Amino acid sequence: MKSLPHATGARAWQRMLSGRRLDLLNPSPLDIEVEDIAHGLARVARWNGQTTGDHAFSVAEHCLLVETIAGAVSPDLSRRYRLAALIHDAPEYVIGDLISPFKAALALDYKAFEARLLAAIHIRFGLPVELPAEIAKLIKRADKIAAYYEATALAGFSVEEGRRYFGQPRGLKPGLVARLTRLTPLPAADSEAKFLKRFNELAQ
């Protein structure tokens, strides 16, 4: 994957709370720390913050949901690929969570930037830059299922709208469905801690 060009004279790095300085255009795996990812994702709101509850529903919570759903859909999924599901949106600790229509408007430049950062994150945590097709498909399916329940439980979508935009979720046990229909956004510190705990369990 080619490096992205630097804009002349522009600052293209971000200082992280860990002390790392991450080059945003040409990120190095050596400058990526899970603590920075967890901290950032716990403070990035899904749905542009347009959700019910006393707190924003964070990308960290979404990532936890996707990993849970992927494991439920594919019970034999290895710990390694459950980790891939958990960090599937990890680039958003830097770039935020842009809603899908805005991503489409930005098109290739945004996608190239996101892909390069995710590749560096995968390398940092011992995952392949490109996941096997069946794993990528599973994570995408879990992502859509999570989006359906977030949309209908928190973001004001009707069930009909949820089905239209994200598809009808299938293959989940009733207990998990009950949990997904009662989503409650957590304080940022709590979602950060839960993300880190799950990451450490999977990364052993």
Disulfide bonds with the S-S distance in Angstrom:
none
